[in-house]
């Protein structure tokens, strides 16, 4: 999805989740500023949303809980200062 993620984007995403998921839903939530914006907070305060959606916040810094942190760490260690023609070139030699 191209573009910037906004409060409206987050609300639309959560509404879509609730539309397709029957019953209660728990979402693991990071501390991105967009997740704390006024538009998102106001929508989350609605009683019908609170009845179905619960949020579990990640700690402010918890790389061990975020699988992409391992990928970024590997890229920095093994692929720093290299140039690749495409994403497939980046993945060549994963065991390196």
Residue pairs with C-beta under 8 A, 6 or more apart in sequence:
5 32
5 34
6 34
6 37
6 39
7 34
7 37
7 38
7 39
7 40
8 39
9 34
10 34
10 35
10 37
10 39
10 40
11 39
11 40
11 43
14 27
14 43
14 49
14 53
17 25
17 27
18 25
18 49
18 52
18 53
23 52
24 51
24 52
24 53
24 54
25 52
25 53
25 54
26 53
26 54
26 55
26 56
27 53
27 54
27 55
27 56
28 56
28 58
29 35
29 55
29 56
29 57
29 58
30 57
30 58
30 66
31 57
31 58
31 60
34 40
43 49
44 50
44 53
44 55
58 65
58 66
59 65
63 69
63 70
63 73
75 90
78 96
79 90
84 90
